Amino acid sequence: MFNTVIVGDDGLDGGADALALARAIAPGAELILASAYPWDATPSRFLQLGYGNILRDDTTKALHERRDDAGLPEARTVAIADTSPARALHRLAESESADLIVTGTARHGGLGRMVLGDVSRDVLHGAPCPVAVAPRGFAAGRPATIGVAYDRSPEAVHALDVAIGMAGPLGAKVKIRQVVADDLLPALGGYPIAGMADIAQEIADDAQARLDETVAALGTDVAVEAEAVPGGTTSRLDELAGQVDLLVCGSRGWGAVRRVLIGSTADRLIHHATCPVLVVPRTADPAEAELPVTVVPG
């Protein structure tokens, strides 16, 4: 599924977590351990080339130590001069035609949930390929169950395709969950309409029937469990995260570019999930790419 994987190394525990996750979900892929050092080589009379070389050499040494400690002599290491670590990883992913970027989190929250630092957040926004985020202290092996947050959108369909593509080589099963958000159903005068629970269940049953048709059309040997459930979107997806080893979701459907654009659901998942999360960029829509751009004079 993944051939070339960029592992973002922060020089701290997050780099080890990211490397462990990359090895778990992309066995056999070419791994590129990458780290940015804060250096702007723009010519100026204040430029101290020697200092930049020291930063580069120190960063390269740290990457080599990470590689050697992990027993990965075949992994490549790349030290990138850039004042923005996220931009550096994006540039490298584009130049290497990478299939995946893996990064770590800043730390764990008090309930064992992921808390993103500024770098992890920036890597997610605008990435040219899927991005996987490892929780602090991640040391698990290959995922046995891959969850998919599904809502029938093109982004969710793409996320499902990625999950199925991963599950086969990993020998994992896939668990799809579509949430019928009954907290968004209408109310009258601020009070729930009588029989609303029955209406929500009818909608969930209809969604389940369509979900079953989607699964039947997949034509895959991967074991797939699909469920449409009523309830609040956040609580139901949090529940799913606690039942799987990796959670896959699509990014927001906006714009014609093939990049990760974080919507509210994906943003919440990567902050609150108790398992690793993989965010898939939307696929570019050629029709959107052809739309004229209107420039409004300032």
Buried (B, 14 or more C-beta within 10 A) or exposed (E): BBEBBBBBBBBEBBBBBBBBBBBBBBEEBBBBBBBBBEBEEEEEEEEEEEEBEEBBEEBBEBBBEBBEEBEBEEBBBBBBBBEBBBBBBBBBBEEBEBBBBBBBBBBBBEEEBBBBBEBBBBBBBBBBBBBBBBBBBBEBEBBBBBBBBBBBBEBBBBBBBBBBBBBEBBEBBBBBBBBBBBEEBEEEEEEEEEEBEEBBBEBBEEBBEEBEEBBEEBEEEBEBEBBBBBBBBBEBBBBBBEEBBBBBBBBBBEEBBEBBBBBEBBBBBBBBBBBBBBBBBBBEBEEEEEEEEEEEEE
